Amino acid sequence: MSTSNRRSKRPCRRKRRSGAAWVALSSALLLVGTATIAQAADVRRFAGLPIHPAVTRDSVDPRLHTDALGHWCAHLSGHTTASIEDVADWYRKNWPETSETNITHDGAYESAYVNIEGLKFSLGISSVVIYRITPQAPTIIDIYRCGFSG
């Protein structure tokens, strides 16, 4: 039997990744996937979720976080001078399969801000929240893309 046909006697061992390694890998794939999707469509996207075109001063959390149920989530936050109504109309058009909720009486937001007004668009465990803390404040857009395995 030739040496090229022999199998190694050493067992194949897979190196197990730690939770931190999975988070780093997920973050890298998230960035690569976002760039690919953004090039393929007219709408700018964050991890597959649409970003309103007038968003300025946007920032992405450097690490994935877990929600209350333990799902890994990526988060982008941005501001725009566009009204909540304009942003909501845009999301209704560009992400039509979502459910829509008024956050005015949502405990998660109501306890943090007194005069908050806004909407939450959800699909599965991912969401886009658009809100304004005061009538003079810019509209804030928070995008939560959840469901990464850790």
Summary of the structure (lengths in Angstrom):
residues: 150
radius of gyration: 20.6
end to end distance: 45.0
largest distance: 81.3
contacts: 383
relative contact order: 0.18
helix: 27%
strand: 32%
